[in-house]
Amino acid sequence: MNLKGLWDKYIITKSSGKPLADGFYAIVLRIDGGQYVDACRAGVQAFADAVEELNPLLHDDIETKLWEYETREDVNKQVEG
């Protein structure tokens, strides 16, 4: 297996087209699938929980998105199984 550490796999831009702040760095956590999907979802859930008091709407939106992917996977498993 060809393991890598942290590396620049994605190019991130603002949807507005405005430039990113100097020194901007982000880590992408894929929640739609992949080898590390469970760890990524746990990280995203931890973020949602951490911001719940400051931004309940963001928390709820993230939880909804996580639920959508988990439910979709459950349905696919039932259809395949």
C-alpha positions in Angstrom: 0.0 0.0 0.0 1.3 3.4 -0.9 0.6 5.5 2.1 1.2 9.3 2.2 1.1 11.7 5.0 -0.5 15.1 4.7 -0.3 16.4 1.1 -2.0 18.9 -1.2 -4.5 16.8 -3.1 -7.2 19.4 -3.7 -7.3 22.9 -5.0 -9.7 25.0 -3.0 -11.2 28.3 -4.2 -14.0 30.6 -3.0 -17.3 30.3 -4.8 -17.4 34.1 -4.9 -14.1 34.1 -6.9 -12.5 36.3 -4.2 -8.9 35.4 -3.3 -8.2 33.3 -0.2 -6.5 34.9 2.7 -2.7 34.9 2.8 -1.5 31.7 4.4 -4.9 30.0 4.0 -4.7 26.2 4.5 -7.5 23.7 4.7 -7.9 20.0 5.3 -10.6 18.3 3.2 -12.5 15.5 5.0 -14.5 13.5 2.5 -17.8 12.2 4.0 -19.1 10.6 0.8 -16.9 7.6 0.8 -13.3 6.4 0.6 -10.9 4.6 2.7 -11.1 7.0 5.7 -14.8 7.8 5.5 -15.5 6.8 9.1 -12.7 8.9 10.5 -13.7 11.9 8.3 -17.3 11.7 9.4 -16.2 11.5 13.0 -14.0 14.6 12.5 -16.9 16.5 10.8 -19.3 15.5 13.6 -16.8 16.8 16.1 -16.6 20.1 14.3 -20.4 20.3 14.2 -20.6 19.7 17.9 -17.9 22.2 18.6 -19.7 25.0 16.7 -23.3 24.2 17.8 -23.5 26.9 20.4 -22.0 29.6 18.1 -23.9 28.5 14.9 -26.8 26.1 15.5 -27.8 26.3 11.9 -24.4 25.2 10.7 -24.5 22.3 13.2 -27.9 21.2 12.0 -26.9 21.5 8.3 -23.8 19.3 8.9 -25.7 16.7 10.8 -28.3 16.6 8.1 -25.6 16.0 5.4 -24.0 13.3 7.5 -27.3 11.6 8.0 -28.1 11.8 4.3 -24.9 9.9 3.4 -25.2 7.4 6.2 -28.9 6.7 5.2 -27.9 6.3 1.6 -25.3 3.8 2.5 -27.8 1.8 4.6 -30.3 1.7 1.8 -27.5 0.6 -0.7 -26.5 -2.2 1.7 -30.1 -3.4 2.0 -30.5 -3.5 -1.8 -27.2 -5.3 -2.4 -27.7 -7.7 0.5 
